[in-house]
Amino acid sequence: MRLDKYLKVSRLIKRRTVANDACDAQHISVNGKIAKASYDVKEGDIIEITFGEKTLKVRVINVKEHVNKNEAAELYEALN
């Protein structure tokens, strides 16, 4: 699954276009490298999202195309 879609499905970022813009602005890295929106997310990847001064670090547990709002948090594990 593409990184921008994963961020939307997991509800780490509210909209896919916002996730795409964040990737273009180099605010998102995967496994320590700046990632493009087209990056193919796999289980075990470490995603870091920088929101201004804050950084959110998560490990991908599961990759699903469709998920209910209640189950979205089960797709990742927060690391910080």
TASULWO-V770168 format. One record per pair of residues at least 6 apart in sequence whose C-alpha atoms are under 8 Angstrom apart, sorted by the first residue. I is the first residue (numbers start at 1). J is the second residue. D is the distance in whole Angstrom. If there is no record, write none. Layout:
# TASULWO-V770168
i:j:d
I:J:D
I:J:D
This chain:
# TASULWO-V770168
i:j:d
1:39:8
1:40:5
1:41:6
1:42:8
1:63:7
1:65:8
2:37:6
2:38:5
2:39:6
2:40:5
2:41:6
3:36:8
3:37:5
3:38:6
3:39:5
3:40:6
3:41:6
4:16:6
4:17:8
4:19:5
4:20:5
4:23:8
4:37:5
4:38:7
5:16:6
5:19:8
6:41:7
6:63:7
7:13:5
7:14:8
7:16:7
7:19:7
8:14:6
8:15:6
8:16:5
8:19:7
9:64:8
9:65:7
9:66:7
9:67:7
9:72:7
10:67:8
10:72:5
10:73:6
10:75:6
10:76:8
11:69:8
11:72:6
11:73:8
13:19:6
19:37:8
20:37:5
22:28:7
23:35:6
23:36:5
23:37:6
24:36:7
24:37:7
26:34:6
26:35:7
26:36:8
27:34:8
27:49:6
27:50:5
27:51:7
28:34:6
28:35:6
28:47:7
28:48:6
28:49:5
28:50:6
29:35:5
29:47:6
29:48:5
29:49:7
30:45:7
30:46:6
30:47:5
30:48:6
31:45:6
31:46:5
31:47:6
32:46:8
32:48:8
41:63:8
42:60:7
42:63:7
43:59:8
43:60:5
43:61:5
43:62:6
43:63:7
44:59:6
44:60:5
44:61:6
45:59:6
45:60:5
46:57:7
46:58:6
46:59:5
46:60:6
47:57:6
47:58:5
47:59:6
47:60:7
48:55:7
48:56:6
48:57:4
48:58:7
49:55:6
49:56:5
49:57:6
50:56:6
56:78:8
56:79:8
56:80:7
57:78:6
57:79:5
57:80:6
58:76:6
58:77:5
58:78:4
58:79:5
58:80:8
59:76:5
59:77:5
59:78:7
59:79:7
60:75:6
60:76:5
60:77:7
61:74:7
61:75:5
61:76:5
61:77:7
62:74:8
62:75:5
62:76:7
63:75:7
64:75:8
